Amino acid sequence: MEHRREVEQEFMAKYEPVDYRSVTKIDFHKDVVRVPPRPEPMLHEMVKEQPVTFWTEHRDKMHGNTHYSTNHTTPFGRNAAFTTPIDQYLNSRMPCEMQIYSR
């Protein structure tokens, strides 16, 4: 009887539970990490509010942008120097030298 118990214990010690899950289930169907809920949407004034883009965030670093408004209705000012004919523009002051373009 004693030999039987020893043999059974040796046999049961080597026994490992069989995992019947497939490779797909083990590798790809893992528990998904819980993502916190999104914040509540804010109300926006679609007519007055300007979208935030790369250009609006970096407008003070752009070359050639001589004027931009601070009232946020028109983020980029218009400069007539780009469309003025060169013969009218030769003797006039540069846009950055004019009083209205001072920052």
Biopython code that builds the backbone (N, CA, C, O; Angstrom):
import numpy as np
from Bio.PDB.StructureBuilder import StructureBuilder

atoms = [
    (1, "MET", "N", (0.801, -1.196, 0.000)),
    (1, "MET", "CA", (0.000, 0.000, 0.000)),
    (1, "MET", "C", (0.853, 1.274, 0.000)),
    (1, "MET", "O", (0.550, 2.266, -0.664)),
    (2, "GLU", "N", (1.903, 1.194, 0.757)),
    (2, "GLU", "CA", (2.742, 2.373, 0.873)),
    (2, "GLU", "C", (3.442, 2.675, -0.453)),
    (2, "GLU", "O", (3.594, 3.838, -0.826)),
    (3, "HIS", "N", (3.861, 1.647, -1.151)),
    (3, "HIS", "CA", (4.514, 1.862, -2.436)),
    (3, "HIS", "C", (3.541, 2.480, -3.438)),
    (3, "HIS", "O", (3.917, 3.292, -4.284)),
    (4, "ARG", "N", (2.299, 2.075, -3.316)),
    (4, "ARG", "CA", (1.269, 2.618, -4.217)),
    (4, "ARG", "C", (1.121, 4.127, -4.007)),
    (4, "ARG", "O", (1.048, 4.880, -4.978)),
    (5, "ARG", "N", (1.078, 4.565, -2.773)),
    (5, "ARG", "CA", (0.921, 5.997, -2.478)),
    (5, "ARG", "C", (2.133, 6.792, -2.974)),
    (5, "ARG", "O", (1.977, 7.883, -3.522)),
    (6, "GLU", "N", (3.314, 6.257, -2.785)),
    (6, "GLU", "CA", (4.517, 6.941, -3.258)),
    (6, "GLU", "C", (4.506, 7.086, -4.781)),
    (6, "GLU", "O", (4.844, 8.141, -5.317)),
    (7, "VAL", "N", (4.121, 6.034, -5.453)),
    (7, "VAL", "CA", (4.066, 6.078, -6.914)),
    (7, "VAL", "C", (2.999, 7.065, -7.367)),
    (7, "VAL", "O", (3.231, 7.823, -8.309)),
    (8, "GLU", "N", (1.848, 7.075, -6.729)),
    (8, "GLU", "CA", (0.777, 8.024, -7.080)),
    (8, "GLU", "C", (1.228, 9.469, -6.832)),
    (8, "GLU", "O", (0.941, 10.346, -7.646)),
    (9, "GLN", "N", (1.908, 9.722, -5.753)),
    (9, "GLN", "CA", (2.370, 11.080, -5.458)),
    (9, "GLN", "C", (3.419, 11.535, -6.476)),
    (9, "GLN", "O", (3.418, 12.691, -6.898)),
    (10, "GLU", "N", (4.300, 10.634, -6.863)),
    (10, "GLU", "CA", (5.282, 10.984, -7.885)),
    (10, "GLU", "C", (4.598, 11.280, -9.212)),
    (10, "GLU", "O", (4.955, 12.232, -9.906)),
    (11, "PHE", "N", (3.619, 10.464, -9.556)),
    (11, "PHE", "CA", (2.906, 10.656, -10.810)),
    (11, "PHE", "C", (2.089, 11.950, -10.787)),
    (11, "PHE", "O", (2.085, 12.688, -11.773)),
    (12, "MET", "N", (1.414, 12.230, -9.708)),
    (12, "MET", "CA", (0.583, 13.434, -9.594)),
    (12, "MET", "C", (1.443, 14.700, -9.511)),
    (12, "MET", "O", (0.992, 15.768, -9.925)),
    (13, "ALA", "N", (2.640, 14.608, -8.999)),
    (13, "ALA", "CA", (3.517, 15.775, -8.921)),
    (13, "ALA", "C", (3.953, 16.209, -10.312)),
    (13, "ALA", "O", (4.152, 17.401, -10.548)),
    (14, "LYS", "N", (4.103, 15.276, -11.228)),
    (14, "LYS", "CA", (4.514, 15.596, -12.584)),
    (14, "LYS", "C", (3.350, 16.079, -13.436)),
    (14, "LYS", "O", (3.561, 16.656, -14.502)),
    (15, "TYR", "N", (2.162, 15.856, -12.993)),
    (15, "TYR", "CA", (0.983, 16.222, -13.766)),
    (15, "TYR", "C", (0.790, 17.737, -13.727)),
    (15, "TYR", "O", (0.749, 18.334, -12.651)),
    (16, "GLU", "N", (0.671, 18.352, -14.898)),
    (16, "GLU", "CA", (0.387, 19.780, -15.007)),
    (16, "GLU", "C", (-0.963, 19.940, -15.678)),
    (16, "GLU", "O", (-1.298, 19.177, -16.583)),
    (17, "PRO", "N", (-1.734, 20.908, -15.254)),
    (17, "PRO", "CA", (-3.034, 21.098, -15.904)),
    (17, "PRO", "C", (-2.848, 21.508, -17.367)),
    (17, "PRO", "O", (-1.951, 22.286, -17.694)),
    (18, "VAL", "N", (-3.686, 20.986, -18.224)),
    (18, "VAL", "CA", (-3.589, 21.236, -19.657)),
    (18, "VAL", "C", (-4.301, 22.541, -19.977)),
    (18, "VAL", "O", (-5.426, 22.775, -19.536)),
    (19, "ASP", "N", (-3.636, 23.382, -20.747)),
    (19, "ASP", "CA", (-4.234, 24.643, -21.185)),
    (19, "ASP", "C", (-4.817, 24.430, -22.577)),
    (19, "ASP", "O", (-4.079, 24.257, -23.547)),
    (20, "TYR", "N", (-6.127, 24.443, -22.670)),
    (20, "TYR", "CA", (-6.797, 24.149, -23.934)),
    (20, "TYR", "C", (-7.062, 25.402, -24.770)),
    (20, "TYR", "O", (-7.744, 25.330, -25.792)),
    (21, "ARG", "N", (-6.536, 26.529, -24.349)),
    (21, "ARG", "CA", (-6.749, 27.745, -25.128)),
    (21, "ARG", "C", (-5.877, 27.721, -26.372)),
    (21, "ARG", "O", (-4.783, 27.156, -26.368)),
    (22, "SER", "N", (-6.371, 28.339, -27.431)),
    (22, "SER", "CA", (-5.601, 28.388, -28.676)),
    (22, "SER", "C", (-4.552, 29.499, -28.596)),
    (22, "SER", "O", (-4.587, 30.344, -27.701)),
    (23, "VAL", "N", (-3.634, 29.479, -29.538)),
    (23, "VAL", "CA", (-2.593, 30.504, -29.594)),
    (23, "VAL", "C", (-3.223, 31.874, -29.831)),
    (23, "VAL", "O", (-2.776, 32.875, -29.272)),
    (24, "THR", "N", (-4.255, 31.911, -30.659)),
    (24, "THR", "CA", (-4.931, 33.184, -30.935)),
    (24, "THR", "C", (-5.530, 33.760, -29.667)),
    (24, "THR", "O", (-5.393, 34.954, -29.402)),
    (25, "LYS", "N", (-6.185, 32.935, -28.891)),
    (25, "LYS", "CA", (-6.808, 33.422, -27.666)),
    (25, "LYS", "C", (-5.753, 33.876, -26.667)),
    (25, "LYS", "O", (-5.935, 34.886, -25.988)),
    (26, "ILE", "N", (-4.661, 33.144, -26.573)),
    (26, "ILE", "CA", (-3.617, 33.501, -25.608)),
    (26, "ILE", "C", (-2.914, 34.788, -26.019)),
    (26, "ILE", "O", (-2.678, 35.655, -25.177)),
    (27, "ASP", "N", (-2.574, 34.927, -27.299)),
    (27, "ASP", "CA", (-1.766, 36.057, -27.746)),
    (27, "ASP", "C", (-2.559, 37.307, -28.084)),
    (27, "ASP", "O", (-2.090, 38.419, -27.840)),
    (28, "PHE", "N", (-3.764, 37.145, -28.646)),
    (28, "PHE", "CA", (-4.459, 38.308, -29.190)),
    (28, "PHE", "C", (-5.698, 38.730, -28.421)),
    (28, "PHE", "O", (-6.101, 39.889, -28.511)),
    (29, "HIS", "N", (-6.303, 37.848, -27.683)),
    (29, "HIS", "CA", (-7.532, 38.197, -26.968)),
    (29, "HIS", "C", (-7.239, 38.372, -25.487)),
    (29, "HIS", "O", (-7.792, 37.675, -24.636)),
    (30, "LYS", "N", (-6.376, 39.300, -25.207)),
    (30, "LYS", "CA", (-6.022, 39.585, -23.822)),
    (30, "LYS", "C", (-7.029, 40.572, -23.246)),
    (30, "LYS", "O", (-7.842, 41.143, -23.973)),
    (31, "ASP", "N", (-6.966, 40.762, -21.961)),
    (31, "ASP", "CA", (-7.853, 41.726, -21.321)),
    (31, "ASP", "C", (-7.502, 43.127, -21.800)),
    (31, "ASP", "O", (-6.334, 43.514, -21.819)),
    (32, "VAL", "N", (-8.502, 43.864, -22.178)),
    (32, "VAL", "CA", (-8.312, 45.213, -22.694)),
    (32, "VAL", "C", (-8.170, 46.173, -21.520)),
    (32, "VAL", "O", (-8.902, 46.082, -20.535)),
    (33, "VAL", "N", (-7.226, 47.088, -21.637)),
    (33, "VAL", "CA", (-7.021, 48.091, -20.595)),
    (33, "VAL", "C", (-8.171, 49.080, -20.651)),
    (33, "VAL", "O", (-8.548, 49.552, -21.723)),
    (34, "ARG", "N", (-8.709, 49.380, -19.520)),
    (34, "ARG", "CA", (-9.827, 50.321, -19.451)),
    (34, "ARG", "C", (-9.329, 51.741, -19.666)),
    (34, "ARG", "O", (-8.391, 52.188, -19.006)),
    (35, "VAL", "N", (-9.959, 52.437, -20.584)),
    (35, "VAL", "CA", (-9.614, 53.819, -20.890)),
    (35, "VAL", "C", (-10.583, 54.715, -20.126)),
    (35, "VAL", "O", (-11.783, 54.439, -20.103)),
    (36, "PRO", "N", (-10.087, 55.782, -19.499)),
    (36, "PRO", "CA", (-11.016, 56.668, -18.793)),
    (36, "PRO", "C", (-11.979, 57.329, -19.776)),
    (36, "PRO", "O", (-11.629, 57.527, -20.939)),
    (37, "PRO", "N", (-13.163, 57.665, -19.336)),
    (37, "PRO", "CA", (-14.140, 58.270, -20.250)),
    (37, "PRO", "C", (-13.674, 59.631, -20.750)),
    (37, "PRO", "O", (-12.923, 60.338, -20.078)),
    (38, "ARG", "N", (-14.135, 59.976, -21.934)),
    (38, "ARG", "CA", (-13.778, 61.266, -22.525)),
    (38, "ARG", "C", (-14.449, 62.397, -21.751)),
    (38, "ARG", "O", (-15.534, 62.210, -21.200)),
    (39, "PRO", "N", (-13.814, 63.569, -21.706)),
    (39, "PRO", "CA", (-14.444, 64.693, -21.009)),
    (39, "PRO", "C", (-15.682, 65.172, -21.763)),
    (39, "PRO", "O", (-15.839, 64.934, -22.961)),
    (40, "GLU", "N", (-16.532, 65.838, -21.041)),
    (40, "GLU", "CA", (-17.756, 66.368, -21.642)),
    (40, "GLU", "C", (-17.407, 67.395, -22.715)),
    (40, "GLU", "O", (-16.479, 68.181, -22.523)),
    (41, "PRO", "N", (-18.114, 67.410, -23.823)),
    (41, "PRO", "CA", (-17.821, 68.395, -24.869)),
    (41, "PRO", "C", (-18.174, 69.809, -24.416)),
    (41, "PRO", "O", (-19.141, 70.027, -23.686)),
    (42, "MET", "N", (-17.360, 70.761, -24.871)),
    (42, "MET", "CA", (-17.595, 72.159, -24.536)),
    (42, "MET", "C", (-18.442, 72.803, -25.621)),
    (42, "MET", "O", (-18.410, 72.384, -26.778)),
    (43, "LEU", "N", (-19.185, 73.805, -25.246)),
    (43, "LEU", "CA", (-19.943, 74.563, -26.230)),
    (43, "LEU", "C", (-19.018, 75.600, -26.862)),
    (43, "LEU", "O", (-18.298, 76.313, -26.163)),
    (44, "HIS", "N", (-19.046, 75.675, -28.175)),
    (44, "HIS", "CA", (-18.186, 76.605, -28.897)),
    (44, "HIS", "C", (-19.038, 77.560, -29.719)),
    (44, "HIS", "O", (-20.118, 77.207, -30.194)),
    (45, "GLU", "N", (-18.528, 78.776, -29.875)),
    (45, "GLU", "CA", (-19.172, 79.731, -30.764)),
    (45, "GLU", "C", (-18.565, 79.544, -32.141)),
    (45, "GLU", "O", (-17.448, 79.991, -32.401)),
    (46, "MET", "N", (-19.294, 78.891, -33.014)),
    (46, "MET", "CA", (-18.757, 78.515, -34.316)),
    (46, "MET", "C", (-18.493, 79.728, -35.211)),
    (46, "MET", "O", (-17.633, 79.666, -36.090)),
    (47, "VAL", "N", (-19.215, 80.821, -35.004)),
    (47, "VAL", "CA", (-19.051, 81.986, -35.868)),
    (47, "VAL", "C", (-17.808, 82.781, -35.481)),
    (47, "VAL", "O", (-17.072, 83.237, -36.356)),
    (48, "LYS", "N", (-17.563, 82.952, -34.191)),
    (48, "LYS", "CA", (-16.484, 83.819, -33.734)),
    (48, "LYS", "C", (-15.186, 83.077, -33.422)),
    (48, "LYS", "O", (-14.107, 83.661, -33.520)),
    (49, "GLU", "N", (-15.271, 81.836, -33.059)),
    (49, "GLU", "CA", (-14.092, 81.115, -32.600)),
    (49, "GLU", "C", (-13.260, 80.593, -33.766)),
    (49, "GLU", "O", (-13.787, 79.995, -34.704)),
    (50, "GLN", "N", (-11.952, 80.830, -33.691)),
    (50, "GLN", "CA", (-11.035, 80.365, -34.727)),
    (50, "GLN", "C", (-10.497, 78.988, -34.350)),
    (50, "GLN", "O", (-10.256, 78.727, -33.172)),
    (51, "PRO", "N", (-10.305, 78.106, -35.324)),
    (51, "PRO", "CA", (-9.746, 76.791, -35.004)),
    (51, "PRO", "C", (-8.267, 76.900, -34.635)),
    (51, "PRO", "O", (-7.562, 77.779, -35.129)),
    (52, "VAL", "N", (-7.811, 76.017, -33.779)),
    (52, "VAL", "CA", (-6.407, 75.979, -33.398)),
    (52, "VAL", "C", (-5.701, 75.042, -34.358)),
    (52, "VAL", "O", (-6.016, 73.854, -34.425)),
    (53, "THR", "N", (-4.743, 75.581, -35.102)),
    (53, "THR", "CA", (-3.979, 74.794, -36.061)),
    (53, "THR", "C", (-2.497, 75.018, -35.809)),
    (53, "THR", "O", (-2.116, 75.787, -34.927)),
    (54, "PHE", "N", (-1.683, 74.354, -36.575)),
    (54, "PHE", "CA", (-0.235, 74.561, -36.493)),
    (54, "PHE", "C", (0.109, 76.010, -36.797)),
    (54, "PHE", "O", (0.974, 76.598, -36.148)),
    (55, "TRP", "N", (-0.567, 76.583, -37.784)),
    (55, "TRP", "CA", (-0.245, 77.943, -38.221)),
    (55, "TRP", "C", (-0.676, 78.973, -37.193)),
    (55, "TRP", "O", (0.029, 79.964, -37.003)),
    (56, "THR", "N", (-1.809, 78.780, -36.520)),
    (56, "THR", "CA", (-2.219, 79.753, -35.508)),
    (56, "THR", "C", (-1.343, 79.668, -34.268)),
    (56, "THR", "O", (-1.148, 80.675, -33.588)),
    (57, "GLU", "N", (-0.814, 78.495, -33.959)),
    (57, "GLU", "CA", (0.065, 78.375, -32.802)),
    (57, "GLU", "C", (1.464, 78.925, -33.076)),
    (57, "GLU", "O", (2.144, 79.353, -32.144)),
    (58, "HIS", "N", (1.905, 78.922, -34.330)),
    (58, "HIS", "CA", (3.255, 79.354, -34.675)),
    (58, "HIS", "C", (3.263, 80.610, -35.539)),
    (58, "HIS", "O", (4.220, 80.837, -36.280)),
    (59, "ARG", "N", (2.224, 81.425, -35.461)),
    (59, "ARG", "CA", (2.157, 82.595, -36.342)),
    (59, "ARG", "C", (3.208, 83.638, -36.002)),
    (59, "ARG", "O", (3.613, 84.399, -36.881)),
    (60, "ASP", "N", (3.664, 83.698, -34.758)),
    (60, "ASP", "CA", (4.690, 84.683, -34.421)),
    (60, "ASP", "C", (6.076, 84.231, -34.863)),
    (60, "ASP", "O", (7.008, 85.036, -34.842)),
    (61, "LYS", "N", (6.245, 82.968, -35.265)),
    (61, "LYS", "CA", (7.538, 82.459, -35.705)),
    (61, "LYS", "C", (7.643, 82.371, -37.220)),
    (61, "LYS", "O", (8.702, 82.022, -37.741)),
    (62, "MET", "N", (6.566, 82.681, -37.940)),
    (62, "MET", "CA", (6.576, 82.569, -39.403)),
    (62, "MET", "C", (7.291, 83.760, -40.028)),
    (62, "MET", "O", (7.142, 84.893, -39.572)),
    (63, "HIS", "N", (8.057, 83.496, -41.062)),
    (63, "HIS", "CA", (8.731, 84.558, -41.796)),
    (63, "HIS", "C", (7.753, 85.168, -42.787)),
    (63, "HIS", "O", (7.003, 84.445, -43.444)),
    (64, "GLY", "N", (7.753, 86.480, -42.901)),
    (64, "GLY", "CA", (6.904, 87.167, -43.857)),
    (64, "GLY", "C", (5.549, 87.556, -43.318)),
    (64, "GLY", "O", (4.815, 88.276, -43.994)),
    (65, "ASN", "N", (5.188, 87.119, -42.145)),
    (65, "ASN", "CA", (3.922, 87.512, -41.546)),
    (65, "ASN", "C", (4.173, 88.781, -40.750)),
    (65, "ASN", "O", (4.724, 88.734, -39.651)),
    (66, "THR", "N", (3.768, 89.913, -41.307)),
    (66, "THR", "CA", (4.117, 91.189, -40.692)),
    (66, "THR", "C", (3.117, 91.643, -39.644)),
    (66, "THR", "O", (3.446, 92.462, -38.786)),
    (67, "HIS", "N", (1.912, 91.126, -39.702)),
    (67, "HIS", "CA", (0.887, 91.631, -38.795)),
    (67, "HIS", "C", (-0.093, 90.513, -38.480)),
    (67, "HIS", "O", (-0.504, 89.764, -39.366)),
    (68, "TYR", "N", (-0.456, 90.410, -37.234)),
    (68, "TYR", "CA", (-1.573, 89.541, -36.887)),
    (68, "TYR", "C", (-2.360, 90.218, -35.784)),
    (68, "TYR", "O", (-1.805, 90.920, -34.939)),
    (69, "SER", "N", (-3.656, 89.995, -35.809)),
    (69, "SER", "CA", (-4.508, 90.714, -34.872)),
    (69, "SER", "C", (-4.583, 89.953, -33.557)),
    (69, "SER", "O", (-4.358, 88.744, -33.507)),
    (70, "THR", "N", (-4.897, 90.674, -32.506)),
    (70, "THR", "CA", (-5.004, 90.052, -31.190)),
    (70, "THR", "C", (-6.444, 89.856, -30.762)),
    (70, "THR", "O", (-6.695, 89.371, -29.658)),
    (71, "ASN", "N", (-7.399, 90.220, -31.609)),
    (71, "ASN", "CA", (-8.799, 90.071, -31.212)),
    (71, "ASN", "C", (-9.368, 88.707, -31.584)),
    (71, "ASN", "O", (-10.545, 88.450, -31.330)),
    (72, "HIS", "N", (-8.576, 87.836, -32.171)),
    (72, "HIS", "CA", (-8.923, 86.449, -32.481)),
    (72, "HIS", "C", (-10.072, 86.297, -33.468)),
    (72, "HIS", "O", (-10.595, 85.192, -33.619)),
    (73, "THR", "N", (-10.484, 87.364, -34.144)),
    (73, "THR", "CA", (-11.500, 87.194, -35.185)),
    (73, "THR", "C", (-10.842, 86.956, -36.529)),
    (73, "THR", "O", (-11.352, 86.194, -37.351)),
    (74, "THR", "N", (-9.705, 87.610, -36.755)),
    (74, "THR", "CA", (-8.919, 87.351, -37.964)),
    (74, "THR", "C", (-7.491, 87.079, -37.512)),
    (74, "THR", "O", (-6.769, 88.022, -37.189)),
    (75, "PRO", "N", (-7.065, 85.837, -37.480)),
    (75, "PRO", "CA", (-5.753, 85.541, -36.921)),
    (75, "PRO", "C", (-4.590, 86.044, -37.757)),
    (75, "PRO", "O", (-3.527, 86.340, -37.210)),
    (76, "PHE", "N", (-4.762, 86.148, -39.070)),
    (76, "PHE", "CA", (-3.677, 86.599, -39.928)),
    (76, "PHE", "C", (-4.123, 87.857, -40.658)),
    (76, "PHE", "O", (-5.145, 87.864, -41.343)),
    (77, "GLY", "N", (-3.323, 88.948, -40.498)),
    (77, "GLY", "CA", (-3.662, 90.183, -41.177)),
    (77, "GLY", "C", (-3.330, 90.115, -42.651)),
    (77, "GLY", "O", (-2.493, 89.318, -43.075)),
    (78, "ARG", "N", (-3.980, 90.940, -43.416)),
    (78, "ARG", "CA", (-3.711, 90.984, -44.852)),
    (78, "ARG", "C", (-2.664, 92.052, -45.120)),
    (78, "ARG", "O", (-2.693, 93.127, -44.521)),
    (79, "ASN", "N", (-1.758, 91.755, -46.004)),
    (79, "ASN", "CA", (-0.688, 92.675, -46.336)),
    (79, "ASN", "C", (-0.788, 92.975, -47.825)),
    (79, "ASN", "O", (-0.638, 92.075, -48.652)),
    (80, "ALA", "N", (-1.042, 94.241, -48.176)),
    (80, "ALA", "CA", (-1.201, 94.632, -49.576)),
    (80, "ALA", "C", (0.132, 94.688, -50.307)),
    (80, "ALA", "O", (0.152, 94.857, -51.526)),
    (81, "ALA", "N", (1.239, 94.551, -49.599)),
    (81, "ALA", "CA", (2.548, 94.620, -50.246)),
    (81, "ALA", "C", (2.756, 93.476, -51.225)),
    (81, "ALA", "O", (3.560, 93.603, -52.148)),
    (82, "PHE", "N", (2.071, 92.388, -51.054)),
    (82, "PHE", "CA", (2.235, 91.253, -51.955)),
    (82, "PHE", "C", (1.559, 91.487, -53.299)),
    (82, "PHE", "O", (1.960, 90.891, -54.300)),
    (83, "THR", "N", (0.546, 92.341, -53.341)),
    (83, "THR", "CA", (-0.174, 92.575, -54.593)),
    (83, "THR", "C", (0.090, 93.945, -55.187)),
    (83, "THR", "O", (-0.391, 94.232, -56.283)),
    (84, "THR", "N", (0.841, 94.808, -54.497)),
    (84, "THR", "CA", (1.138, 96.138, -55.017)),
    (84, "THR", "C", (2.155, 96.029, -56.148)),
    (84, "THR", "O", (3.165, 95.341, -56.002)),
    (85, "PRO", "N", (1.904, 96.697, -57.274)),
    (85, "PRO", "CA", (2.889, 96.667, -58.363)),
    (85, "PRO", "C", (4.220, 97.247, -57.904)),
    (85, "PRO", "O", (4.258, 98.160, -57.079)),
    (86, "ILE", "N", (5.291, 96.722, -58.433)),
    (86, "ILE", "CA", (6.625, 97.092, -57.955)),
    (86, "ILE", "C", (6.974, 98.547, -58.250)),
    (86, "ILE", "O", (7.703, 99.160, -57.470)),
    (87, "ASP", "N", (6.476, 99.130, -59.357)),
    (87, "ASP", "CA", (6.806, 100.531, -59.646)),
    (87, "ASP", "C", (6.132, 101.470, -58.658)),
    (87, "ASP", "O", (6.662, 102.552, -58.410)),
    (88, "GLN", "N", (4.991, 101.111, -58.083)),
    (88, "GLN", "CA", (4.354, 101.931, -57.055)),
    (88, "GLN", "C", (4.993, 101.685, -55.687)),
    (88, "GLN", "O", (4.892, 102.525, -54.793)),
    (89, "TYR", "N", (5.623, 100.582, -55.533)),
    (89, "TYR", "CA", (6.104, 100.159, -54.226)),
    (89, "TYR", "C", (7.572, 100.522, -53.971)),
    (89, "TYR", "O", (8.035, 100.421, -52.835)),
    (90, "LEU", "N", (8.312, 100.943, -55.006)),
    (90, "LEU", "CA", (9.749, 101.156, -54.863)),
    (90, "LEU", "C", (10.113, 102.238, -53.860)),
    (90, "LEU", "O", (11.038, 102.041, -53.072)),
    (91, "ASN", "N", (9.430, 103.364, -53.858)),
    (91, "ASN", "CA", (9.806, 104.476, -52.988)),
    (91, "ASN", "C", (9.015, 104.525, -51.683)),
    (91, "ASN", "O", (9.239, 105.422, -50.870)),
    (92, "SER", "N", (8.127, 103.616, -51.468)),
    (92, "SER", "CA", (7.338, 103.650, -50.230)),
    (92, "SER", "C", (8.046, 102.865, -49.124)),
    (92, "SER", "O", (8.993, 102.118, -49.369)),
    (93, "ARG", "N", (7.556, 103.059, -47.909)),
    (93, "ARG", "CA", (8.165, 102.379, -46.772)),
    (93, "ARG", "C", (7.741, 100.913, -46.744)),
    (93, "ARG", "O", (6.688, 100.549, -47.269)),
    (94, "MET", "N", (8.554, 100.098, -46.138)),
    (94, "MET", "CA", (8.250, 98.679, -46.001)),
    (94, "MET", "C", (7.131, 98.503, -44.972)),
    (94, "MET", "O", (6.983, 99.340, -44.081)),
    (95, "PRO", "N", (6.345, 97.439, -45.076)),
    (95, "PRO", "CA", (5.241, 97.246, -44.132)),
    (95, "PRO", "C", (5.693, 97.173, -42.680)),
    (95, "PRO", "O", (4.965, 97.608, -41.788)),
    (96, "CYS", "N", (6.876, 96.635, -42.427)),
    (96, "CYS", "CA", (7.332, 96.543, -41.040)),
    (96, "CYS", "C", (7.731, 97.906, -40.476)),
    (96, "CYS", "O", (7.821, 98.064, -39.258)),
    (97, "GLU", "N", (7.972, 98.900, -41.348)),
    (97, "GLU", "CA", (8.348, 100.240, -40.901)),
    (97, "GLU", "C", (7.134, 101.122, -40.650)),
    (97, "GLU", "O", (7.260, 102.181, -40.035)),
    (98, "MET", "N", (5.967, 100.707, -41.113)),
    (98, "MET", "CA", (4.766, 101.523, -40.949)),
    (98, "MET", "C", (4.258, 101.438, -39.518)),
    (98, "MET", "O", (4.515, 100.468, -38.804)),
    (99, "GLN", "N", (3.534, 102.473, -39.115)),
    (99, "GLN", "CA", (3.051, 102.584, -37.750)),
    (99, "GLN", "C", (1.980, 101.532, -37.428)),
    (99, "GLN", "O", (1.927, 101.033, -36.304)),
    (100, "ILE", "N", (1.145, 101.199, -38.387)),
    (100, "ILE", "CA", (0.040, 100.280, -38.093)),
    (100, "ILE", "C", (0.521, 98.848, -37.890)),
    (100, "ILE", "O", (-0.208, 98.023, -37.339)),
    (101, "TYR", "N", (1.742, 98.543, -38.330)),
    (101, "TYR", "CA", (2.250, 97.187, -38.200)),
    (101, "TYR", "C", (3.149, 97.004, -36.986)),
    (101, "TYR", "O", (3.769, 95.952, -36.830)),
    (102, "SER", "N", (3.228, 98.001, -36.136)),
    (102, "SER", "CA", (4.103, 97.850, -34.972)),
    (102, "SER", "C", (3.501, 96.835, -34.016)),
    (102, "SER", "O", (2.285, 96.770, -33.840)),
    (103, "ARG", "N", (4.360, 96.057, -33.411)),
    (103, "ARG", "CA", (3.881, 94.992, -32.504)),
    (103, "ARG", "C", (3.949, 95.441, -31.084)),
    (103, "ARG", "O", (3.590, 94.686, -30.181)),
]
sb = StructureBuilder()
sb.init_structure("model")
sb.init_model(0)
sb.init_chain("A")
sb.init_seg("    ")
for serial, (resi, resn, name, xyz) in enumerate(atoms, 1):
    if name == "N":
        sb.init_residue(resn, " ", resi, " ")
    sb.init_atom(name, np.array(xyz, "f"), 0.0, 1.0, " ", f" {name:<3s}", serial, name[0])
structure = sb.get_structure()
